[in-house]
C-alpha cells in the first residue's frame, strides 16, 4: 500500500520508465513482510538491460527486478538510503525523513 505521493508524481514516474529512463519514486509503504520498512523507492526502466546494468552498480541482482508493466527494483532500508545518496536524490531523503 503506497502513501505520500500524488497522481502526477506517479504518472511522471510511469512516463519516464516507459521512455527508457532510470526513474525513482519514493513513497511511504506498509508490508507485513518488512515490518521495519516504512518507505520504499521504486527504481524503474522499461529497458531491462539498462535497469539490470544500473542495479549491478549497487549490488542488485537481475532476478530482483519486478517484471511488471513497469519493470523496477524495490529498495528499502539501508540500500534505499545508500542508493538515494549515491544518486544525489537528497529531496527523497529529506521528504521521507530517511
N, C-alpha and C positions, 0 to 999 in steps of 0.2 A: 504494500500500500504506500503510495507516494504522497508527500505533503510539502508545502513550502515553495512550489513553483506555480507559474500561471500558464495558461494555454499558449500564449505567444512564445514563451521560453521553450516549451515542449515542441511546438511547431518549428521553431528555428533550429532546434537540435535535429529534428527529423529531416528538415530540408538539407542541412549541412551533411548529415550522414548519407543521404541519397545522392548528394553531389560529389561524393567520394572524398570528403574532408574528414580528418580526425576531429571529432566533436565531443565535447564534455558537457554533461548535465549532472549537477549535484542536487540532491533533494533529501528531505527527511524521509525516513523509511522505517518500517517495522516488519520484522520477520522473526517468528519464534525460534527459527533455527539459529539465529545470530542475536541473542539477547543483549549483547554489549554494543552492537552496532545501531546507531540512531540515524546515520546518514549513509548514502551510497552515491558514488559517482559512476555514471554510465559513460563509457568511452566507446563511441561507435564509429563505424565507417562501412559503407556498402561493399567496398573492395576488401575482401577477406585477407588477401595477401598484404595489402598496406597495413591493415589492422594488426595482423599477426606480427609483421616486422616491427611495428611500433611497440607492441606489447613485449616483444623479446628484449628490448632495451631495458625493461623493468622486471625481467624475470617471469613474465606471464606466459603461460603455455597456450599454444594454438587451440588445444582441446577445451580451454576455459572460455572460449568465445561462445556466447549465447547466439545460436543460429536462428534468430527470429527474422521478422520482416526488416528490422533494423539491427543488424549484427553488432554486438557490443560485448565489452568486458564489464563486469560489475566489480568496482573497487570499494572496499570499506576498511575501516580501522587503520592500522599502521600503513599499509600500502597506499591507501587512499591519500593520506596526508603527504606521504613521501612523493607520490606522483604529482599531486597538485603543486607542491613546492617546486619540484623539478621543472614543471611546465609553466611556472610563474603565474599560476592561477590563484593569486592571493585573495581575490574577491570571493572565490568559493570558500576558502578557508575562513575568511572573516565573516561572511554572511551566515555560514552554518556553524560557526564557533568551533572549528576543528583545531 
